[in-house]
Amino acid sequence: MEHSTIQRRLSRILHWVGDITSRSGATAVVVVLLLGFGVFLAIAGFPVSWEAAFSTVAGAITLVMLFIVQHTQSRNQVVLQLKLDELIRSSPDADDLLVHLEVADDAELIVLEQDQLAHHESLRGPEEEELGDNSQ
């Protein structure tokens, strides 16, 4: 699947905005702007039109940021999944069926989870089982 130049540029812009807005300095700037806007509203006698404009702008920015966060998290999840898949493929003892587990149906996930839990329980030594029983 090949992405167009526009999609790549848009993705880079979204990541740049996400990087900038995730910094603590961005939070400080927003707090200062909000406090300044509150002071100006108070001085102007809280005009309804200003409040409506602020509400509209805040809603639009929130919606855009939602999509930016979704885009960056989705991309980061894909990158992490690819790295994990590579680790699974590189290990001779790993189960290769786990590489594309994210597309498995729920029933298969439940069975695999129960198998993993049973495997971990079987690896516990008798001392660990006794400690687990005493701590309850």
Residue pairs with C-beta under 8 A, 6 or more apart in sequence:
3 11
11 71
11 75
14 67
14 68
14 71
14 72
15 71
15 72
15 75
17 68
18 68
18 69
18 71
18 72
20 26
21 65
21 68
37 54
40 50
41 47
41 50
41 51
44 50
81 102
85 99
85 100
87 94
88 94
88 95
88 96
88 98
88 99
89 96
89 99
98 112
101 109
101 112
104 112
124 132
